[in-house]
Amino acid sequence: MLKSRKNLTRFTYETTAFEGWRLCVSRAGTTFTKYFSDKNYGSGRESLRAAEHARTKLLKLIDNSRRINGKLSKATIEKAHQILKAS
Protein backbone atom coordinates (compact mmCIF):
# COMPACT_ATOMS: atom_id res chain seq x y z
CA MET A 1 0.00 0.00 0.00
CA LEU A 2 1.26 3.45 -0.89
CA LYS A 3 1.39 5.81 2.09
CA SER A 4 1.12 9.57 2.21
CA ARG A 5 4.32 11.59 2.42
CA LYS A 6 5.17 15.17 3.30
CA ASN A 7 3.14 17.49 1.03
CA LEU A 8 1.67 14.43 -0.77
CA THR A 9 -1.62 12.78 0.13
CA ARG A 10 -2.90 9.51 -1.32
CA PHE A 11 -6.55 9.45 -2.41
CA THR A 12 -8.11 6.02 -2.81
CA TYR A 13 -11.76 6.40 -1.95
CA GLU A 14 -14.28 3.91 -3.25
CA THR A 15 -16.98 6.59 -3.31
CA THR A 16 -15.14 8.91 -5.72
CA ALA A 17 -13.90 8.53 -9.27
CA PHE A 18 -10.45 9.95 -8.42
CA GLU A 19 -7.55 7.76 -7.36
CA GLY A 20 -4.10 9.24 -7.15
CA TRP A 21 -1.95 11.76 -5.33
CA ARG A 22 -2.54 15.34 -4.27
CA LEU A 23 0.47 17.63 -4.03
CA CYS A 24 -0.17 20.54 -1.67
CA VAL A 25 2.54 23.00 -0.63
CA SER A 26 1.91 26.17 1.40
CA ARG A 27 4.63 28.78 1.78
CA ALA A 28 4.60 32.47 2.64
CA GLY A 29 0.83 32.79 2.42
CA THR A 30 0.41 30.97 -0.92
CA THR A 31 -0.85 27.43 -1.43
CA PHE A 32 -0.06 25.36 -4.51
CA THR A 33 -2.13 22.25 -5.23
CA LYS A 34 -2.15 19.72 -8.06
CA TYR A 35 -3.73 16.30 -8.42
CA PHE A 36 -1.85 13.41 -10.06
CA SER A 37 -4.32 10.77 -11.24
CA ASP A 38 -3.34 7.10 -11.45
CA LYS A 39 -5.29 6.96 -14.73
CA ASN A 40 -3.19 9.68 -16.33
CA TYR A 41 0.13 8.22 -15.22
CA GLY A 42 -0.66 4.50 -15.55
CA SER A 43 -0.31 3.40 -11.92
CA GLY A 44 -0.10 4.61 -8.34
CA ARG A 45 3.68 4.38 -8.37
CA GLU A 46 4.01 6.40 -11.58
CA SER A 47 1.63 9.11 -10.36
CA LEU A 48 3.61 9.23 -7.09
CA ARG A 49 6.87 9.56 -9.03
CA ALA A 50 5.42 12.46 -11.06
CA ALA A 51 4.09 14.14 -7.90
CA GLU A 52 7.45 13.77 -6.11
CA HIS A 53 9.29 15.21 -9.11
CA ALA A 54 6.94 18.22 -9.24
CA ARG A 55 7.26 18.68 -5.46
CA THR A 56 11.06 18.70 -5.69
CA LYS A 57 11.06 21.33 -8.46
CA LEU A 58 8.41 23.43 -6.70
CA LEU A 59 10.17 23.42 -3.32
CA LYS A 60 13.52 24.25 -4.93
CA LEU A 61 11.95 27.26 -6.65
CA ILE A 62 10.07 28.48 -3.57
CA ASP A 63 12.86 27.94 -1.05
CA ASN A 64 15.39 29.78 -3.24
CA SER A 65 13.15 32.74 -4.06
CA ARG A 66 13.14 36.22 -2.58
CA ARG A 67 10.29 37.29 -0.36
CA ILE A 68 8.60 40.65 -0.66
CA ASN A 69 7.14 41.71 2.69
CA GLY A 70 7.18 38.05 3.72
CA LYS A 71 5.23 36.93 0.65
CA LEU A 72 6.29 35.20 -2.55
CA SER A 73 6.71 37.50 -5.56
CA LYS A 74 4.22 37.37 -8.42
CA ALA A 75 7.00 36.08 -10.70
CA THR A 76 7.75 33.21 -8.32
CA ILE A 77 4.07 32.32 -8.04
CA GLU A 78 3.75 32.35 -11.84
CA LYS A 79 6.83 30.11 -12.22
CA ALA A 80 5.41 27.73 -9.61
CA HIS A 81 2.12 27.49 -11.54
CA GLN A 82 4.09 26.77 -14.72
CA ILE A 83 5.96 23.93 -12.97
CA LEU A 84 2.67 22.39 -11.85
CA LYS A 85 1.06 22.85 -15.26
CA ALA A 86 3.99 21.16 -17.01
CA SER A 87 4.00 18.15 -14.70
N, CA, C and O atoms as a GROMACS GRO file, in nm:
protein
  348
    1MET      N    1   0.084  -0.119   0.000
    1MET     CA    2   0.000   0.000   0.000
    1MET      C    3   0.088   0.125   0.000
    1MET      O    4   0.188   0.132   0.072
    2LEU      N    5   0.052   0.221  -0.080
    2LEU     CA    6   0.126   0.345  -0.089
    2LEU      C    7   0.080   0.440   0.021
    2LEU      O    8  -0.040   0.463   0.037
    3LYS      N    9   0.174   0.494   0.097
    3LYS     CA   10   0.140   0.581   0.209
    3LYS      C   11   0.167   0.726   0.175
    3LYS      O   12   0.253   0.758   0.092
    4SER      N   13   0.093   0.814   0.240
    4SER     CA   14   0.112   0.957   0.221
    4SER      C   15   0.250   0.999   0.269
    4SER      O   16   0.308   0.938   0.359
    5ARG      N   17   0.302   1.104   0.208
    5ARG     CA   18   0.432   1.159   0.242
    5ARG      C   19   0.418   1.308   0.260
    5ARG      O   20   0.313   1.365   0.232
    6LYS      N   21   0.524   1.373   0.306
    6LYS     CA   22   0.517   1.517   0.330
    6LYS      C   23   0.476   1.590   0.202
    6LYS      O   24   0.538   1.573   0.097
    7ASN      N   25   0.372   1.671   0.212
    7ASN     CA   26   0.314   1.749   0.103
    7ASN      C   27   0.242   1.664  -0.001
    7ASN      O   28   0.190   1.718  -0.099
    8LEU      N   29   0.236   1.532   0.017
    8LEU     CA   30   0.167   1.443  -0.077
    8LEU      C   31   0.065   1.359   0.000
    8LEU      O   32   0.097   1.299   0.103
    9THR      N   33  -0.057   1.356  -0.051
    9THR     CA   34  -0.162   1.278   0.012
    9THR      C   35  -0.219   1.179  -0.088
    9THR      O   36  -0.248   1.215  -0.202
   10ARG      N   37  -0.234   1.056  -0.046
   10ARG     CA   38  -0.290   0.951  -0.132
   10ARG      C   39  -0.441   0.953  -0.122
   10ARG      O   40  -0.496   0.954  -0.011
   11PHE      N   41  -0.509   0.952  -0.236
   11PHE     CA   42  -0.655   0.945  -0.241
   11PHE      C   43  -0.694   0.813  -0.305
   11PHE      O   44  -0.667   0.790  -0.423
   12THR      N   45  -0.758   0.728  -0.228
   12THR     CA   46  -0.811   0.602  -0.281
   12THR      C   47  -0.946   0.575  -0.215
   12THR      O   48  -0.960   0.483  -0.134
   13TYR      N   49  -1.042   0.655  -0.251
   13TYR     CA   50  -1.176   0.640  -0.195
   13TYR      C   51  -1.265   0.565  -0.292
   13TYR      O   52  -1.268   0.594  -0.412
   14GLU      N   53  -1.338   0.470  -0.240
   14GLU     CA   54  -1.428   0.391  -0.325
   14GLU      C   55  -1.548   0.473  -0.372
   14GLU      O   56  -1.611   0.440  -0.472
   15THR      N   57  -1.578   0.580  -0.299
   15THR     CA   58  -1.698   0.659  -0.331
   15THR      C   59  -1.670   0.770  -0.433
   15THR      O   60  -1.762   0.839  -0.474
   16THR      N   61  -1.544   0.787  -0.473
   16THR     CA   62  -1.514   0.891  -0.572
   16THR      C   63  -1.447   0.829  -0.695
   16THR      O   64  -1.395   0.718  -0.689
   17ALA      N   65  -1.450   0.902  -0.803
   17ALA     CA   66  -1.390   0.853  -0.927
   17ALA      C   67  -1.238   0.874  -0.928
   17ALA      O   68  -1.168   0.813  -1.008
   18PHE      N   69  -1.187   0.962  -0.839
   18PHE     CA   70  -1.045   0.995  -0.842
   18PHE      C   71  -0.963   0.901  -0.754
   18PHE      O   72  -0.995   0.879  -0.637
   19GLU      N   73  -0.857   0.848  -0.812
   19GLU     CA   74  -0.755   0.776  -0.736
   19GLU      C   75  -0.621   0.830  -0.779
   19GLU      O   76  -0.591   0.835  -0.898
   20GLY      N   77  -0.541   0.870  -0.682
   20GLY     CA   78  -0.410   0.924  -0.715
   20GLY      C   79  -0.352   1.001  -0.599
   20GLY      O   80  -0.382   0.974  -0.483
   21TRP      N   81  -0.267   1.098  -0.633
   21TRP     CA   82  -0.195   1.176  -0.533
   21TRP      C   83  -0.229   1.322  -0.544
   21TRP      O   84  -0.249   1.375  -0.654
   22ARG      N   85  -0.236   1.389  -0.430
   22ARG     CA   86  -0.254   1.534  -0.427
   22ARG      C   87  -0.127   1.595  -0.371
   22ARG      O   88  -0.083   1.561  -0.261
   23LEU      N   89  -0.068   1.686  -0.447
   23LEU     CA   90   0.047   1.764  -0.403
   23LEU      C   91  -0.007   1.895  -0.350
   23LEU      O   92  -0.081   1.965  -0.419
   24CYS      N   93   0.029   1.930  -0.227
   24CYS     CA   94  -0.017   2.054  -0.167
   24CYS      C   95   0.098   2.114  -0.086
   24CYS      O   96   0.143   2.056   0.013
   25VAL      N   97   0.144   2.231  -0.129
   25VAL     CA   98   0.254   2.300  -0.063
   25VAL      C   99   0.208   2.441  -0.029
   25VAL      O  100   0.158   2.513  -0.116
   26SER      N  101   0.223   2.481   0.097
   26SER     CA  102   0.191   2.617   0.140
   26SER      C  103   0.318   2.684   0.190
   26SER      O  104   0.388   2.631   0.277
   27ARG      N  105   0.347   2.800   0.136
   27ARG     CA  106   0.463   2.878   0.178
   27ARG      C  107   0.431   3.026   0.167
   27ARG      O  108   0.372   3.070   0.068
   28ALA      N  109   0.469   3.101   0.267
   28ALA     CA  110   0.460   3.247   0.264
   28ALA      C  111   0.322   3.297   0.220
   28ALA      O  112   0.312   3.391   0.142
   29GLY      N  113   0.218   3.234   0.270
   29GLY     CA  114   0.082   3.280   0.242
   29GLY      C  115   0.022   3.234   0.110
   29GLY      O  116  -0.088   3.276   0.076
   30THR      N  117   0.092   3.148   0.036
   30THR     CA  118   0.041   3.097  -0.092
   30THR      C  119   0.038   2.945  -0.088
   30THR      O  120   0.131   2.881  -0.040
   31THR      N  121  -0.071   2.888  -0.137
   31THR     CA  122  -0.085   2.743  -0.143
   31THR      C  123  -0.088   2.698  -0.288
   31THR      O  124  -0.159   2.755  -0.371
   32PHE      N  125  -0.011   2.595  -0.318
   32PHE     CA  126  -0.006   2.536  -0.451
   32PHE      C  127  -0.058   2.394  -0.440
   32PHE      O  128  -0.014   2.317  -0.355
   33THR      N  129  -0.153   2.358  -0.527
   33THR     CA  130  -0.213   2.225  -0.523
   33THR      C  131  -0.224   2.169  -0.665
   33THR      O  132  -0.259   2.241  -0.758
   34LYS      N  133  -0.194   2.041  -0.678
   34LYS     CA  134  -0.215   1.972  -0.806
   34LYS      C  135  -0.246   1.826  -0.776
   34LYS      O  136  -0.190   1.766  -0.684
   35TYR      N  137  -0.336   1.770  -0.855
   35TYR     CA  138  -0.373   1.630  -0.842
   35TYR      C  139  -0.305   1.549  -0.951
   35TYR      O  140  -0.300   1.590  -1.067
   36PHE      N  141  -0.252   1.432  -0.914
   36PHE     CA  142  -0.185   1.341  -1.006
   36PHE      C  143  -0.264   1.211  -1.008
   36PHE      O  144  -0.254   1.130  -0.916
   37SER      N  145  -0.342   1.192  -1.112
   37SER     CA  146  -0.432   1.077  -1.124
   37SER      C  147  -0.357   0.951  -1.167
   37SER      O  148  -0.271   0.956  -1.255
   38ASP      N  149  -0.391   0.839  -1.104
   38ASP     CA  150  -0.334   0.710  -1.145
   38ASP      C  151  -0.368   0.680  -1.291
   38ASP      O  152  -0.286   0.623  -1.363
   39LYS      N  153  -0.487   0.720  -1.334
   39LYS     CA  154  -0.529   0.696  -1.473
   39LYS      C  155  -0.437   0.766  -1.571
   39LYS      O  156  -0.396   0.708  -1.672
   40ASN      N  157  -0.404   0.890  -1.542
   40ASN     CA  158  -0.319   0.968  -1.633
   40ASN      C  159  -0.176   0.918  -1.639
   40ASN      O  160  -0.111   0.929  -1.742
   41TYR      N  161  -0.127   0.862  -1.528
   41TYR     CA  162   0.013   0.822  -1.522
   41TYR      C  163   0.033   0.671  -1.529
   41TYR      O  164   0.147   0.624  -1.531
   42GLY      N  165  -0.076   0.594  -1.534
   42GLY     CA  166  -0.066   0.450  -1.555
   42GLY      C  167  -0.072   0.365  -1.430
   42GLY      O  168  -0.119   0.251  -1.436
   43SER      N  169  -0.026   0.418  -1.317
   43SER     CA  170  -0.031   0.340  -1.192
   43SER      C  171  -0.010   0.435  -1.074
   43SER      O  172   0.026   0.551  -1.092
   44GLY      N  173  -0.032   0.383  -0.955
   44GLY     CA  174  -0.010   0.461  -0.834
   44GLY      C  175   0.135   0.500  -0.816
   44GLY      O  176   0.166   0.610  -0.772
   45ARG      N  177   0.224   0.409  -0.851
   45ARG     CA  178   0.368   0.438  -0.836
   45ARG      C  179   0.414   0.545  -0.936
   45ARG      O  180   0.495   0.630  -0.901
   46GLU      N  181   0.363   0.540  -1.057
   46GLU     CA  182   0.401   0.640  -1.158
   46GLU      C  183   0.343   0.778  -1.124
   46GLU      O  184   0.411   0.879  -1.142
   47SER      N  185   0.220   0.782  -1.074
   47SER     CA  186   0.162   0.911  -1.036
   47SER      C  187   0.237   0.967  -0.915
   47SER      O  188   0.255   1.088  -0.904
   48LEU      N  189   0.280   0.880  -0.823
   48LEU     CA  190   0.361   0.923  -0.709
   48LEU      C  191   0.495   0.978  -0.756
   48LEU      O  192   0.540   1.082  -0.708
   49ARG      N  193   0.557   0.910  -0.850
   49ARG     CA  194   0.687   0.956  -0.903
   49ARG      C  195   0.673   1.095  -0.966
   49ARG      O  196   0.758   1.182  -0.945
   50ALA      N  197   0.566   1.116  -1.043
   50ALA     CA  198   0.542   1.246  -1.106
   50ALA      C  199   0.516   1.353  -1.000
   50ALA      O  200   0.566   1.465  -1.011
   51ALA      N  201   0.439   1.319  -0.897
   51ALA     CA  202   0.409   1.414  -0.790
   51ALA      C  203   0.536   1.450  -0.712
   51ALA      O  204   0.556   1.566  -0.677
   52GLU      N  205   0.620   1.352  -0.684
   52GLU     CA  206   0.745   1.377  -0.611
   52GLU      C  207   0.838   1.466  -0.693
   52GLU      O  208   0.904   1.554  -0.639
   53HIS      N  209   0.844   1.441  -0.823
   53HIS     CA  210   0.929   1.521  -0.911
   53HIS      C  211   0.881   1.667  -0.912
   53HIS      O  212   0.962   1.759  -0.901
   54ALA      N  213   0.750   1.687  -0.924
   54ALA     CA  214   0.694   1.822  -0.924
   54ALA      C  215   0.718   1.889  -0.788
   54ALA      O  216   0.751   2.007  -0.783
   55ARG      N  217   0.702   1.813  -0.680
   55ARG     CA  218   0.726   1.868  -0.546
   55ARG      C  219   0.870   1.916  -0.531
   55ARG      O  220   0.895   2.024  -0.478
   56THR      N  221   0.965   1.835  -0.577
   56THR     CA  222   1.106   1.870  -0.569
   56THR      C  223   1.135   2.000  -0.642
   56THR      O  224   1.200   2.090  -0.589
   57LYS      N  225   1.084   2.011  -0.766
   57LYS     CA  226   1.106   2.133  -0.846
   57LYS      C  227   1.039   2.254  -0.781
   57LYS      O  228   1.097   2.363  -0.777
   58LEU      N  229   0.917   2.234  -0.731
   58LEU     CA  230   0.841   2.343  -0.670
   58LEU      C  231   0.910   2.393  -0.542
   58LEU      O  232   0.926   2.514  -0.524
   59LEU      N  233   0.952   2.302  -0.456
   59LEU     CA  234   1.017   2.342  -0.332
   59LEU      C  235   1.151   2.410  -0.358
   59LEU      O  236   1.188   2.504  -0.287
   60LYS      N  237   1.224   2.363  -0.458
   60LYS     CA  238   1.352   2.425  -0.493
   60LYS      C  239   1.328   2.570  -0.536
   60LYS      O  240   1.401   2.660  -0.494
   61LEU      N  241   1.228   2.592  -0.620
   61LEU     CA  242   1.195   2.726  -0.665
   61LEU      C  243   1.154   2.815  -0.547
   61LEU      O  244   1.207   2.925  -0.531
   62ILE      N  245   1.061   2.768  -0.466
   62ILE     CA  246   1.007   2.848  -0.357
   62ILE      C  247   1.114   2.878  -0.252
   62ILE      O  248   1.127   2.992  -0.207
   63ASP      N  249   1.189   2.776  -0.213
   63ASP     CA  250   1.286   2.794  -0.105
   63ASP      C  251   1.404   2.882  -0.146
   63ASP      O  252   1.472   2.939  -0.060
   64ASN      N  253   1.430   2.895  -0.276
   64ASN     CA  254   1.539   2.978  -0.324
   64ASN      C  255   1.493   3.116  -0.372
   64ASN      O  256   1.573   3.193  -0.426
   65SER      N  257   1.366   3.147  -0.354
   65SER     CA  258   1.315   3.274  -0.406
   65SER      C  259   1.316   3.383  -0.298
   65SER      O  260   1.315   3.356  -0.178
   66ARG      N  261   1.320   3.507  -0.348
   66ARG     CA  262   1.314   3.622  -0.258
   66ARG      C  263   1.171   3.641  -0.210
   66ARG      O  264   1.075   3.608  -0.279
   67ARG      N  265   1.160   3.694  -0.091
   67ARG     CA  266   1.029   3.729  -0.036
   67ARG      C  267   1.012   3.880  -0.043
   67ARG      O  268   1.108   3.956  -0.026
   68ILE      N  269   0.892   3.923  -0.067
   68ILE     CA  270   0.860   4.065  -0.066
   68ILE      C  271   0.757   4.085   0.045
   68ILE      O  272   0.644   4.038   0.036
   69ASN      N  273   0.798   4.154   0.149
   69ASN     CA  274   0.714   4.171   0.269
   69ASN      C  275   0.665   4.036   0.322
   69ASN      O  276   0.550   4.024   0.365
   70GLY      N  277   0.752   3.937   0.319
   70GLY     CA  278   0.718   3.805   0.372
   70GLY      C  279   0.637   3.718   0.278
   70GLY      O  280   0.606   3.603   0.311
   71LYS      N  281   0.603   3.769   0.162
   71LYS     CA  282   0.523   3.693   0.065
   71LYS      C  283   0.608   3.657  -0.056
   71LYS      O  284   0.711   3.720  -0.083
   72LEU      N  285   0.563   3.556  -0.130
   72LEU     CA  286   0.629   3.520  -0.255
   72LEU      C  287   0.598   3.626  -0.361
   72LEU      O  288   0.489   3.683  -0.362
   73SER      N  289   0.694   3.652  -0.449
   73SER     CA  290   0.671   3.750  -0.556
   73SER      C  291   0.575   3.693  -0.659
   73SER      O  292   0.557   3.572  -0.669
   74LYS      N  293   0.514   3.782  -0.736
   74LYS     CA  294   0.422   3.737  -0.842
   74LYS      C  295   0.495   3.652  -0.944
   74LYS      O  296   0.439   3.555  -0.996
   75ALA      N  297   0.620   3.686  -0.973
   75ALA     CA  298   0.700   3.608  -1.070
   75ALA      C  299   0.724   3.467  -1.019
   75ALA      O  300   0.716   3.371  -1.095
   76THR      N  301   0.753   3.453  -0.890
   76THR     CA  302   0.775   3.321  -0.831
   76THR      C  303   0.647   3.239  -0.835
   76THR      O  304   0.649   3.120  -0.868
   77ILE      N  305   0.536   3.302  -0.802
   77ILE     CA  306   0.407   3.232  -0.804
   77ILE      C  307   0.374   3.185  -0.946
   77ILE      O  308   0.327   3.074  -0.965
   78GLU      N  309   0.400   3.271  -1.044
   78GLU     CA  310   0.376   3.235  -1.184
   78GLU      C  311   0.465   3.118  -1.227
   78GLU      O  312   0.418   3.025  -1.292
   79LYS      N  313   0.592   3.122  -1.189
   79LYS     CA  314   0.683   3.011  -1.222
   79LYS      C  315   0.637   2.882  -1.156
   79LYS      O  316   0.645   2.775  -1.216
   80ALA      N  317   0.589   2.892  -1.033
   80ALA     CA  318   0.541   2.773  -0.961
   80ALA      C  319   0.420   2.712  -1.033
   80ALA      O  320   0.410   2.590  -1.047
   81HIS      N  321   0.329   2.798  -1.079
   81HIS     CA  322   0.212   2.749  -1.154
   81HIS      C  323   0.254   2.683  -1.285
   81HIS      O  324   0.194   2.584  -1.327
   82GLN      N  325   0.358   2.737  -1.348
   82GLN     CA  326   0.409   2.677  -1.472
   82GLN      C  327   0.468   2.539  -1.445
   82GLN      O  328   0.450   2.447  -1.525
   83ILE      N  329   0.538   2.524  -1.335
   83ILE     CA  330   0.596   2.393  -1.297
   83ILE      C  331   0.483   2.291  -1.280
   83ILE      O  332   0.491   2.179  -1.330
   84LEU      N  333   0.378   2.331  -1.209
   84LEU     CA  334   0.266   2.239  -1.186
   84LEU      C  335   0.192   2.207  -1.314
   84LEU      O  336   0.150   2.093  -1.336
   85LYS      N  337   0.176   2.306  -1.398
   85LYS     CA  338   0.106   2.285  -1.526
   85LYS      C  339   0.183   2.188  -1.616
   85LYS      O  340   0.123   2.104  -1.684
   86ALA      N  341   0.316   2.199  -1.615
   86ALA     CA  342   0.399   2.116  -1.701
   86ALA      C  343   0.411   1.972  -1.650
   86ALA      O  344   0.448   1.882  -1.726
   87SER      N  345   0.382   1.951  -1.523
   87SER     CA  346   0.400   1.815  -1.470
   87SER      C  347   0.275   1.731  -1.479
   87SER      O  348   0.276   1.615  -1.438
   0.00000   0.00000   0.00000
